[in-house]
Amino acid sequence: MAEKKQSLVWPFISAIVVSVFVNFAIQPLANHFWRSPFSPKITAGPYLYSLHPEKSGSLNLVFWLTFANEGEIAGSIDGLGLQISLPKQEWFLRPIFTVDGEEYLRMFMQMKYDDGAYKEPFTPVYLPSHSQVSRAILFKNFNEPLDLNALEGGNHKIKLYSRGKGGKLENVWTGIFTVDTEQLKGGKNIRFIQVPKEEPLREELQKQSR
């Protein structure tokens, strides 16, 4: 009788052991391969900048950006950078602070600047599974002053780079950096608000109106 009970108990115990092993050992490994990988995407919103010739070429550029992760595995955007291509020179900017976008825009329009809009130093943007977050980020030139003699009026190319998946630096957006010729000739602060062009959206709206 005892042997018969043991023969019934051992398969039950074995099933429990196998189930525990699958849940704690095999399942996490399977999830790692079955789940979609970290898939970051950055959407560019408007940006504004102010250039101060009297401050040895100090450039402040605030960019509204939306960061999204379309994958199931979490990850982070570890770095950002801007490259402005002028006819005679390349300018490079780095992220310094995240700012209160609404407050900074108000100060920009009123031409009044204080520290109230600054929130915290820029840090890597952590993105959980299927998430997104929007931030207004202040970019400035590196320690060396900008060469204002290289600045020319008109439209120039600006590129946004990010360091995310795999640690590689990738060009994730290309747009237009506009310099007002009249402001440039005046020798005073150069200020501009740029909204990224949405050509596909405009084409769709035009088709709907026909």
HELIX and SHEET records of a PDB file:
HELIX    1   1 ALA A    2  PHE A   21  1                                  20    
HELIX    2   2 VAL A   22  ILE A   26  3                                   5    
HELIX    3   3 GLN A   27  TRP A   34  1                                   8    
HELIX    4   4 PRO A   53  LYS A   55  5                                   3    
HELIX    5   5 GLY A  101  GLN A  110  1                                  10    
HELIX    6   6 ASP A  115  ALA A  117  5                                   3    
HELIX    7   7 LEU A  148  ALA A  150  5                                   3    
HELIX    8   8 LYS A  165  GLY A  167  5                                   3    
HELIX    9   9 THR A  181  GLY A  186  1                                   6    
HELIX   10  10 GLU A  199  SER A  209  1                                  11    
SHEET    1   A 6 TYR A 118  PRO A 121  0                                        
SHEET    2   A 6 GLU A  90  VAL A  99 -1                                        
SHEET    3   A 6 SER A 131  ASN A 141 -1                                        
SHEET    4   A 6 SER A  58  ASN A  69 -1                                        
SHEET    5   A 6 PRO A  40  HIS A  52 -1                                        
SHEET    6   A 6 ILE A 190  GLN A 194 -1                                        
SHEET    1   B 2 GLY A  75  ILE A  77  0                                        
SHEET    2   B 2 VAL A 125  LEU A 127 -1                                        
SHEET    1   C 5 TYR A 118  PRO A 121  0                                        
SHEET    2   C 5 GLU A  90  VAL A  99 -1                                        
SHEET    3   C 5 GLY A  79  SER A  85 -1                                        
SHEET    4   C 5 GLY A 154  ARG A 163 -1                                        
SHEET    5   C 5 LEU A 169  VAL A 179 -1                                        
END                                                                             
